[in-house]
Amino acid sequence: MWTSGRMSNAKNLFGLGISLYFWGLMDLTTTVLSGSARPLTEGQEDNLSDKLHQRMKRSWVWNQFFVLEEYTGTDPLYVGKLHSDMDRGDGSIKYILSGEGAGIVFTIDDTTGDIHAIQRLDREERSQYTLRAQALDRRTGRPMEPESEFIIKIQDINDNEPKFLDGPYVASVPEMSPVGTSVIQVTATDADDPTYGNSARVVYSILQGQPYFSVDSRTGLIRTALMNMDREAKEYYEVIIQAKDMGGQLGGLAGTTTVNITLSDVNDNPPRFPQKHYQMSVLESAPISSTVGRVVAKDLDEGINAEMKYSLVDGDGLDVFDINTDPNYQVGIITVRKPLSFESKKSYTLKVEGANPHLEMRFLNLGPFRDTTTVHISVEDVDEPPVFEPSIYFVEVPEDVEIGTTIQIISAKDPDVTNNSIRSAL
């Protein structure tokens, strides 16, 4: 029957249950091989071979050999030993190794059954090899044991640092977020064996980015760690996360990644007019819808949070002027609504309001999200021609009227001078 030789470490021994199962089959060979070393007749050999195949067929369950990866010594690395109980140590048994890596990665001493690795083994390239063993009578070439498969498993060492395969990362989180708001989860991969020791047990820590952010040591989830982070004060953060294997213990290997975090805008800034008073002027001849001037309320927010709506809320020119919002530049454009007359009214006062139409309820206490300014508009005089009143006269003249006779007096007024009439006689 097959048994294993002493391995390079305690793990290179067959399990006790299987060993006992093999030893339970010894009754088959004891009567034949015990006592004096009498040679077997050809009939006895055939009979033994048949019985071995019949009774040992289910016994070919081999445990694994274990060998450490990354051996860098100059001599072949001892893996383990195959041994048949029929081997009397006289060289009559020939051991043959076949299967994955046989003769290339692993060799066997055909006399002793010693197995060695002749190449450097890397568990991350290949974690195990399946091989087959045979024990032959060196003289006749007849099998002394049924062929069996066994596994050489490559034992892991901590030779791979954690790597962030998806890094560097880009993330954003709303400004003014509560402490503990999730930002992004980073993941480091360790190529070492996760089922053996702590070689692939990764612990996360933050090397740069405190006190603004924190990272969960187990999951790699990054969260906000500081209250009231204001985008208008600081918008971009470069956070460096480290992943260390061996559970973060001294001697573990480490890898890092960068997480570029941007604070996205929220509407937490009310609009404000930089000027509380505007002075404008307009010609009295300005046509309807012509532009008088522009006002602007500044908002530190951006995008939809900085959108503005302008309106006239008070003043003596509400029916004379209008205001519209330029959506591209967020300015208020004051226009003429009715004809102007310098002689009728030389100035107007308007109260203009600028307000955010999109509000966030949780920031209403920072408001009000509106502001006002005062606009003074002066109407400028234009040199206008005299105006006849009425503009059409009908006069009848006798045909024999004498030269120099006044037949009609007409009058015109100069709009630029109040009550300044111009008279003319025909």
C-alpha positions in Angstrom: 0.0 0.0 0.0 1.0 3.6 -0.5 2.1 5.8 2.4 3.7 9.2 2.5 7.2 10.0 3.6 8.0 12.7 6.1 7.3 16.1 4.6 9.2 19.4 4.9 6.7 20.7 7.5 4.1 19.3 9.8 1.4 19.9 7.2 3.0 17.5 4.7 1.7 14.4 6.4 -1.4 12.5 5.4 -4.5 12.9 7.5 -4.9 10.4 10.4 -8.2 9.1 9.1 -6.8 8.2 5.7 -3.6 6.8 7.1 -5.6 4.5 9.4 -7.8 3.5 6.4 -4.7 2.5 4.5 -3.3 0.5 7.4 -6.6 -1.3 7.6 -5.8 -2.9 4.3 -2.6 -4.5 5.5 -4.3 -7.8 6.1 -4.2 -8.3 2.4 -0.4 -8.3 2.1 0.6 -9.5 5.5 0.2 -13.2 4.8 2.0 -12.9 1.5 4.8 -10.5 2.4 5.4 -11.2 6.1 7.7 -13.8 7.5 10.6 -15.0 5.4 11.2 -13.2 2.2 10.0 -16.0 0.0 9.7 -15.1 -3.7 6.2 -15.1 -5.1 5.3 -17.5 -7.9 3.8 -16.1 -11.1 0.4 -17.3 -10.1 0.7 -15.7 -6.6 1.8 -12.4 -8.2 -1.2 -12.4 -10.5 -3.5 -13.3 -7.6 -2.0 -10.5 -5.5 -2.4 -8.0 -8.3 -6.0 -8.9 -8.8 -6.7 -8.6 -5.1 -4.9 -5.3 -4.9 -7.0 -3.8 -7.7 -10.2 -5.2 -6.1 -9.6 -4.2 -2.5 -7.4 -1.1 -2.9 -9.4 0.6 -5.6 -11.2 2.8 -3.2 -8.1 3.4 -1.0 -6.4 5.7 -3.5 -7.5 8.9 -1.7 -4.3 10.9 -1.1 -3.9 13.9 1.0 -2.1 17.0 -0.3 1.6 17.8 -0.2 2.3 21.4 0.9 5.3 23.4 -0.2 6.1 27.1 0.3 6.2 29.4 -2.7 9.1 31.6 -3.7 11.9 29.4 -2.6 15.1 31.0 -3.7 17.7 28.5 -2.6 20.3 26.9 -4.9 19.4 23.3 -4.2 16.1 21.6 -5.3 13.3 22.2 -2.8 12.3 19.0 -1.0 8.5 18.5 -1.3 7.8 15.1 0.2 8.2 11.4 -0.2 6.2 8.6 -1.8 6.6 5.1 -0.4 5.1 1.7 -0.9 5.0 -0.8 1.9 6.2 -3.3 -0.7 9.5 -1.3 -0.9 12.1 -3.3 1.1 14.7 -0.7 0.4 16.7 -2.9 -2.0 16.0 -0.8 -5.0 13.6 -3.3 -6.5 10.8 -0.7 -6.6 10.9 2.0 -9.2 8.8 5.2 -8.6 7.4 7.1 -11.5 5.9 10.6 -11.4 3.6 11.9 -14.1 1.0 14.6 -14.5 1.1 18.4 -14.2 4.7 19.7 -14.0 6.3 16.2 -13.8 9.8 16.3 -15.0 9.7 20.1 -15.5 8.6 21.6 -12.1 8.9 18.4 -10.0 11.2 15.4 -10.1 11.2 12.2 -8.2 14.0 9.9 -7.2 12.9 6.7 -8.7 14.6 4.7 -6.0 13.7 6.6 -2.8 10.4 8.2 -3.9 11.7 11.7 -2.8 10.0 14.5 -4.7 11.8 17.9 -5.3 10.8 21.1 -6.9 13.3 22.3 -9.4 11.7 25.6 -10.3 10.6 28.6 -8.3 6.9 28.2 -7.4 4.5 31.1 -7.4 1.1 30.5 -5.8 -0.3 33.5 -7.6 0.6 31.9 -11.0 -0.6 28.4 -10.0 -1.9 27.3 -6.7 -1.7 23.5 -7.0 -0.5 20.7 -9.2 -2.2 17.3 -9.8 0.2 14.5 -10.3 0.1 10.7 -10.6 2.3 8.1 -8.9 3.3 4.6 -9.9 5.3 2.0 -8.2 6.7 -0.6 -10.6 8.8 -3.8 -10.1 12.1 -2.5 -11.5 12.9 -6.0 -12.9 9.6 -6.8 -14.6 8.0 -3.4 -15.0 4.8 -4.8 -13.4 2.8 -2.4 -11.1 3.3 -3.0 -7.5 0.6 -0.5 -6.5 -2.4 0.9 -8.4 -1.7 4.3 -10.0 -3.0 7.1 -7.9 -3.5 10.9 -8.1 -2.3 13.3 -5.5 -2.0 17.1 -5.2 0.9 19.3 -4.4 -0.5 22.5 -3.1 1.6 25.7 -3.1 1.7 27.3 0.3 1.3 31.1 0.3 3.7 33.6 1.7 3.0 37.3 2.0 4.7 38.4 -1.2 2.0 40.7 -2.7 1.1 44.1 -1.6 -2.6 45.2 -1.8 -3.4 47.1 -5.0 -6.2 49.5 -5.9 -7.0 48.3 -9.4 -9.7 51.0 -9.9 -7.6 53.9 -8.7 -7.2 56.8 -8.7 -10.7 57.5 -7.8 -12.9 60.6 -8.5 -15.9 61.3 -6.2 -18.2 64.2 -5.1 -20.3 64.9 -2.1 -22.7 67.8 -1.5 -21.2 70.6 0.6 -22.5 71.1 4.1 -23.3 67.4 4.3 -23.8 65.9 7.8 -20.8 64.1 9.4 -20.8 60.5 8.3 -22.2 61.0 4.8 -20.9 58.3 2.5 -18.7 59.6 -0.3 -17.2 56.5 -2.1 -15.9 53.0 -1.3 -12.4 52.0 -2.4 -11.3 48.4 -2.7 -7.8 47.0 -2.6 -7.1 43.5 -4.0 -4.4 41.3 -2.5 -3.2 38.4 -4.7 -2.1 36.3 -1.7 -4.2 33.4 -0.4 -7.2 34.8 1.5 -7.8 31.3 3.2 -4.4 31.1 4.7 -3.2 33.4 7.6 -3.5 37.2 7.3 -1.5 37.7 4.1 -4.6 38.9 2.3 -6.4 40.5 5.2 -6.5 44.2 4.3 -7.0 47.1 6.7 -7.7 50.6 5.3 -6.4 53.9 6.8 -6.3 57.5 5.7 -2.9 59.1 5.2 -4.0 62.5 3.8 -7.4 64.1 4.0 -8.1 64.5 7.7 -9.9 66.0 9.4 -12.3 66.4 6.5 -12.8 62.7 5.7 -12.5 59.3 7.4 -12.3 55.7 6.0 -13.8 52.5 7.4 -10.8 50.3 8.2 -12.6 47.1 7.2 -14.7 48.2 4.2 -12.8 51.1 2.7 -15.9 53.3 2.7 -14.9 57.0 2.8 -17.2 59.3 4.8 -17.3 63.0 5.6 -15.8 63.7 9.0 -16.2 67.5 9.5 -19.3 69.6 9.8 -20.2 72.5 7.5 -17.6 71.9 4.8 -18.2 74.9 2.5 -17.6 74.6 -1.2 -17.2 78.4 -1.5 -14.3 78.2 1.0 -12.6 75.0 -0.3 -13.9 72.9 -3.2 -11.3 70.2 -4.0 -9.7 67.7 -1.7 -7.0 65.1 -2.4 -7.4 62.2 -0.1 -4.8 59.4 0.1 -5.9 56.0 1.3 -3.6 53.2 2.4 -4.4 49.5 2.3 -2.1 47.3 4.5 -2.2 43.5 4.6 -1.5 41.2 7.6 -4.4 42.9 9.3 -2.5 46.1 9.5 0.2 44.6 11.7 3.8 45.6 11.7 5.6 44.0 8.7 2.6 43.9 6.5 2.8 45.2 2.9 0.9 48.3 1.9 -0.4 50.0 -1.2 -2.0 53.5 -1.6 -4.4 55.2 -3.9 -5.6 58.8 -4.4 -9.2 59.9 -4.2 -10.0 63.3 -5.7 -13.1 64.6 -3.9 -15.1 67.6 -5.1 -17.7 69.3 -3.0 -20.8 69.8 -5.1 -22.9 73.0 -4.7 -26.0 73.4 -2.7 -28.1 76.6 -2.4 -26.6 77.9 0.9 -25.8 81.4 -0.2 -28.4 84.2 -0.5 -28.1 86.6 -3.4 -26.8 90.1 -2.6 -26.7 93.3 -4.6 -23.2 94.8 -4.5 -24.7 98.2 -4.9 -27.6 99.5 -2.9 -28.2 102.4 -5.2 -28.0 102.6 -9.0 -28.2 105.8 -11.0 -29.4 105.6 -14.6 -30.6 108.0 -17.3 -32.8 107.6 -20.4 -33.7 110.0 -23.3 -37.2 111.0 -23.3 -37.3 109.9 -26.9 -36.4 106.3 -26.1 -38.7 103.8 -27.8 -40.8 101.2 -26.1 -38.8 98.1 -24.9 -35.5 99.9 -25.2 -33.0 99.2 -22.5 -32.5 101.7 -19.7 -29.8 99.8 -17.7 -28.8 96.6 -15.9 -28.7 95.5 -12.3 -27.1 92.3 -10.9 -27.3 90.5 -7.6 -24.2 88.3 -6.8 -24.6 84.7 -5.7 -21.7 82.6 -4.6 -23.5 79.4 -5.6 -23.4 78.0 -9.1 -25.7 76.5 -11.7 -29.3 76.2 -10.7 -28.5 77.4 -7.2 -27.4 80.8 -8.6 -30.3 81.4 -10.9 -32.0 84.7 -10.3 -35.5 86.2 -10.8 -35.7 90.0 -10.9 -38.9 92.1 -10.3 -40.0 95.6 -9.6 -41.6 95.7 -6.1 -42.0 99.4 -5.4 -41.5 103.0 -6.7 -43.2 105.6 -8.8 -42.2 104.1 -12.1 -43.9 100.7 -11.9 -46.2 101.5 -14.8 -43.5 103.3 -16.9 -40.7 100.7 -16.7 -40.3 96.9 -16.8 -37.5 94.5 -15.8 -36.6 91.1 -17.3 -34.0 88.5 -16.3 -31.2 87.5 -18.7 -30.9 83.7 -18.1 -27.4 83.5 -19.5 -25.8 86.1 -17.2 -28.4 86.3 -14.4 -28.7 90.1 -14.7 -31.9 92.2 -14.5 -32.5 94.4 -17.6 -34.7 97.5 -17.1 -36.7 98.6 -20.2 -39.1 101.4 -21.2 -42.7 100.3 -20.9 -44.4 103.7 -21.8 -43.4 106.8 -23.7 -41.4 109.3 -21.6 -41.6 113.0 -21.4 -39.0 115.2 -19.8 -41.5 118.0 -19.6 -44.0 115.8 -17.8 -41.7 114.0 -15.3 -37.9 114.3 -15.1 -37.0 111.3 -12.8 -38.3 108.0 -11.4 -37.4 105.8 -8.5 -37.7 102.0 -8.6 -37.1 99.3 -6.0 -35.7 96.1 -7.6 -35.7 92.7 -6.0 -33.4 89.8 -7.0 -34.4 86.3 -5.6 -33.4 82.7 -6.0 -36.3 80.7 -7.4 -34.9 77.3 -6.3 -34.6 77.0 -2.5 -33.5 74.2 -0.2 -35.6 73.9 2.9 -32.7 72.9 5.2 -30.9 76.2 4.4 -33.8 78.6 4.8 -32.4 79.7 8.1 -29.5 81.2 6.2 -31.8 83.5 4.2 -33.8 85.4 3.2 -32.7 84.3 -0.3 -33.6 87.6 -1.8 -32.3 91.2 -1.8 -33.3 94.6 -3.0 -31.7 97.7 -4.4 -32.9 101.2 -5.4 -32.7 102.5 -9.0 -32.9 106.2 -9.8 -33.7 107.0 -13.4 -33.3 110.5 -14.8 -35.2 111.4 -18.0 -33.1 113.5 -20.3 -34.5 116.3 -22.5 -34.3 116.1 -26.3 -34.4 119.2 -28.6 -37.8 118.8 -30.1 -39.2 120.9 -33.0 -42.2 123.2 -32.4 -45.6 121.6 -32.6 -48.5 123.4 -34.4 -51.8 123.4 -32.5 -53.9 122.5 -34.3 -51.8 120.8 -37.0 -54.4 121.6 -39.8 -56.1 124.9 -40.6 -58.9 125.6 -43.1 -59.1 129.3 -44.3 -61.4 130.9 -46.8 -60.1 134.1 -48.5 -62.1 136.4 -50.7 -60.8 136.7 -54.2 -60.5 140.5 -54.0 -58.7 140.6 -50.7 -56.2 143.4 -50.5 -52.5 142.7 -50.3 -51.3 142.7 -46.7 -54.6 141.7 -45.2 -54.3 139.2 -42.2 -56.4 136.3 -43.0 -55.5 133.8 -40.2 -53.3 133.6 -37.1 -51.7 130.2 -36.4 -49.7 129.1 -33.3 -47.1 126.5 -32.5 -45.5 125.4 -29.2 -41.9 124.4 -28.5 -42.1 121.3 -26.2 -38.7 122.1 -24.8 -39.9 125.4 -23.3 -43.0 125.3 -21.0 -45.7 127.6 -22.2 -43.5 129.2 -24.9 -45.9 129.8 -27.8 -44.9 130.8 -31.3 -47.4 132.9 -33.2 -47.5 133.6 -36.9 -50.0 135.5 -39.0 -51.1 134.9 -42.6 
